[in-house]
Amino acid sequence: MTNVKIVTDSSCTMEKTVRDQLGIRVMPLSIMIDGVVYSDNDQLDGERFMDMMAKSKTLPKTSQPPIGEFISTYDELGEDGSEVISIHMTKGLSGTVEAARQASNLTKTKVTVIDSDTTDQGLSFQVIRAAELAKEGKTVEEILEEIQKVQDNTKLYIGISTLDNLVKGGRISRATGLLSSMLNIRVVMNFTNSELIPVTKGRGKKTFDKWFDSLKKELKELPNVRQIGISHAAAHELAQEFKDGLQEIFPDMTIPVLHTNPVIATHTGENAFAIMYYVD
């Protein structure tokens, strides 16, 4: 039987123990801070990056892994005859998935590349499920079917406390960002089809609290919630508060609270969070 191996990129937020137990290979992106390039790997954790970003003169810039690194990784993983499924963050945020596709045409290994249409723990839902099935000996076709199912049933919300980084990154206008800073506006958005769609906005933390009440109601009405993940950018207290509220509804579910990766934190800025879930 042909083995199937799973590859993703470092925008995929997941617990390192899960990654290692399932043998998931992670391709690190690069982060440039004040002219110095860092690899987004285990040595650049979220907390350290937030401190570096706060002290940097300009907004950090991210870049996708080189095609050559993808090719060498695919060649290595396929040496024993294994096939590879390579699942990456949405093309709306990065060219990583396109680099993977180009590499898949140049490697000796049979590689299927997937645009997850999401990122962070939303991406990890697909990656972890694929790796679990690969470990069970499922075929590429069976795994791809399940990946699509998870993708179709995943929802990701992002809460932003400051629009500064989105303005600096050119994703919203400077005038909008200035208005947000002046009025202490908080925004919650639904990340769908590579776009940030505002769900609610208002002044102060009560905006997040009110939205969270509506999310709990949404989740209570859904059948078969398979997994929930909470990520944050230097907002652990708020993230823990959300976890406590969700744990009351799903007492038997393990809900990871993880600091997001540098790629995502660059866009969101400090005191941001994301809550994502998928259903069967």
C-alpha positions in Angstrom: 0.0 0.0 0.0 1.3 3.5 -0.9 1.8 5.7 2.1 0.5 9.3 2.0 2.4 12.1 3.7 1.0 15.5 4.6 2.7 18.9 4.1 1.5 22.3 5.1 3.0 25.8 5.7 3.8 27.7 8.9 0.6 29.7 8.8 -1.0 26.5 10.0 -1.4 27.0 13.8 -1.5 23.8 15.7 0.1 22.2 18.8 3.6 21.0 18.1 2.9 17.7 19.8 0.1 17.0 17.4 2.2 18.0 14.4 5.0 15.7 15.5 2.8 12.7 16.5 1.1 12.8 13.1 4.3 13.4 11.1 3.1 16.6 9.5 5.9 18.4 7.5 5.7 22.2 7.8 7.2 24.5 5.2 8.3 27.7 7.0 7.6 31.1 5.5 10.1 33.9 5.9 9.6 37.1 7.9 11.6 40.2 7.3 11.9 42.6 10.2 13.9 45.9 9.7 15.9 44.2 6.9 16.6 41.0 8.8 15.1 37.8 7.5 13.9 35.2 10.0 12.5 31.7 9.2 9.0 31.2 10.6 9.9 28.0 12.5 10.0 26.7 16.1 12.7 29.3 17.0 10.4 32.2 16.2 7.4 31.7 18.5 4.4 34.0 18.6 5.3 35.9 21.8 8.8 36.6 20.6 7.6 37.8 17.3 5.0 40.2 18.8 7.8 41.8 20.8 10.0 42.1 17.7 7.1 43.6 15.7 6.3 46.2 18.4 9.9 47.4 18.2 10.3 47.4 14.5 10.4 50.6 12.4 8.2 49.2 9.7 5.6 46.5 9.3 7.3 43.1 8.9 7.0 41.5 5.5 6.3 37.8 4.9 7.5 35.7 1.9 6.6 32.2 0.8 9.0 29.3 0.8 11.2 29.0 -2.3 10.0 26.6 -4.9 13.4 24.8 -4.6 12.7 24.0 -0.9 9.3 22.6 -1.8 10.9 20.4 -4.5 13.5 19.0 -2.2 10.9 18.3 0.5 8.6 16.5 -1.9 11.6 14.5 -3.3 12.6 13.5 0.2 9.1 12.4 1.2 8.6 10.4 -1.9 11.8 8.5 -1.8 10.0 5.5 -0.4 7.2 5.6 -2.9 4.9 7.7 -0.8 2.5 10.2 -2.3 2.1 13.7 -0.8 -0.9 15.9 -0.1 0.3 19.5 0.4 -2.3 21.8 2.0 -1.7 25.5 2.3 -3.2 28.8 3.3 -5.5 30.6 1.0 -4.0 32.2 -2.1 -5.7 35.4 -1.0 -3.1 35.8 1.7 0.0 34.4 0.1 1.6 32.9 -3.0 2.6 29.8 -1.0 0.0 27.5 -2.6 1.1 28.6 -6.1 4.8 27.9 -5.2 3.7 24.5 -4.0 1.8 23.8 -7.3 4.8 24.8 -9.4 7.1 22.5 -7.3 4.6 19.7 -7.7 5.2 19.8 -11.4 8.9 19.6 -11.0 9.3 16.9 -8.3 9.7 13.2 -8.9 7.0 12.5 -6.2 3.3 12.4 -7.0 2.0 15.5 -5.1 -1.6 16.9 -4.8 -1.7 20.5 -3.8 -4.8 21.9 -2.0 -5.7 25.6 -1.4 -7.4 25.4 2.0 -9.3 28.7 1.4 -8.4 29.5 5.0 -5.5 29.8 7.5 -4.4 29.5 11.1 -6.3 26.7 13.0 -8.9 26.7 10.2 -6.1 25.3 8.0 -5.0 22.9 10.8 -8.5 21.3 10.8 -7.9 20.1 7.3 -4.2 19.2 7.8 -4.8 17.3 11.0 -7.7 15.3 9.6 -5.7 14.5 6.5 -2.8 13.3 8.6 -5.0 11.2 10.8 -6.5 9.4 7.8 -3.1 9.0 6.2 -1.9 7.3 9.4 -5.0 5.0 9.2 -3.8 3.9 5.7 -6.6 5.7 3.7 -6.0 6.4 0.0 -5.3 9.8 -1.5 -8.8 9.9 -2.9 -10.4 9.1 0.5 -8.3 11.8 2.2 -9.1 14.4 -0.4 -12.8 13.8 0.0 -12.6 14.4 3.7 -10.4 17.5 3.3 -13.1 19.0 1.0 -15.8 18.1 3.6 -13.9 19.9 6.4 -13.2 22.9 4.2 -16.8 23.2 3.2 -17.9 23.1 6.8 -15.4 25.4 8.4 -16.1 28.9 9.7 -13.5 31.4 10.9 -14.1 34.7 12.7 -11.4 37.3 13.4 -11.6 40.0 16.0 -9.4 43.1 15.6 -8.6 45.6 18.3 -6.6 48.0 16.0 -6.7 48.4 12.2 -3.2 49.8 12.1 -1.5 46.7 10.6 -4.3 46.2 8.1 -3.8 49.9 7.0 0.0 49.5 6.8 -0.5 46.3 4.8 -2.7 48.0 2.3 -5.8 45.9 3.1 -8.0 48.9 4.2 -7.7 52.7 3.8 -5.7 54.9 6.1 -8.8 57.0 6.8 -10.7 54.0 8.1 -7.7 53.0 10.3 -7.5 56.5 11.7 -11.2 56.5 12.5 -10.8 53.2 14.3 -7.9 54.5 16.4 -9.8 57.6 17.4 -13.0 56.0 18.4 -11.6 52.8 20.0 -13.5 50.7 17.5 -13.4 46.9 17.7 -14.3 44.9 14.6 -15.2 41.2 14.2 -15.0 39.8 10.7 -15.9 36.6 9.0 -13.0 35.3 6.8 -14.6 33.7 3.8 -13.5 33.3 0.2 -10.3 35.0 1.0 -12.2 38.2 2.1 -12.7 39.8 5.5 -16.4 40.5 5.8 -17.4 42.7 8.8 -19.9 41.1 11.1 -20.0 43.7 13.9 -18.2 46.7 15.1 -18.4 49.1 18.0 -16.4 50.8 20.8 -14.5 48.9 23.4 -14.4 45.3 24.6 -18.2 45.1 25.0 -18.3 44.7 21.2 -16.4 41.4 21.5 -18.6 40.3 24.4 -21.8 41.0 22.6 -20.6 39.2 19.4 -19.4 36.2 21.5 -22.9 35.8 23.0 -24.2 35.5 19.4 -21.5 33.0 18.5 -22.5 30.8 21.5 -26.1 30.9 20.3 -24.9 30.0 16.8 -22.9 27.0 18.0 -25.7 25.8 20.3 -28.0 25.5 17.3 -25.5 23.6 15.2 -25.5 19.8 15.1 -22.2 17.9 15.2 -19.7 20.6 16.0 -16.5 18.5 15.5 -13.8 21.0 16.6 -13.3 24.5 17.8 -10.0 26.4 17.9 -9.1 29.7 19.4 -6.0 31.7 18.4 -4.8 35.1 19.5 -2.1 37.7 19.0 -0.9 38.8 22.5 -4.5 38.5 23.8 -4.3 35.4 26.0 -6.6 36.6 28.7 -9.4 37.4 26.2 -8.9 34.0 24.4 -9.0 32.2 27.7 -12.3 33.9 28.5 -13.7 32.7 25.2 -12.5 29.2 25.9 -14.2 29.1 29.3 -17.5 30.2 27.7 -17.3 27.6 25.0 -16.2 24.8 27.3 -19.5 25.3 29.2 -21.3 24.3 26.0 -18.8 21.6 24.9 -17.5 20.2 28.2 -15.9 17.1 26.6 -14.2 18.9 23.7 -10.5 19.8 23.8 -10.4 23.4 22.6 -6.8 24.6 21.8 -5.9 28.1 22.8 -2.8 29.0 20.8 -0.8 32.1 20.0 -1.1 32.6 16.3 1.8 32.5 14.0 3.9 35.5 12.8 2.3 35.4 9.3 -1.2 36.0 10.7 -0.1 38.4 13.5 1.6 40.6 10.9 -1.9 41.3 9.4 -3.9 41.4 12.6 -1.7 43.4 15.0 -1.8 43.1 18.7 -4.8 42.0 20.8 -6.5 40.2 18.0 -8.2 36.8 18.2 -9.7 34.2 15.9 -12.3 31.6 16.7 -12.9 28.9 14.2 -14.9 25.7 14.1 -16.1 23.0 11.7 -19.1 20.6 11.8 -19.6 17.1 10.4 
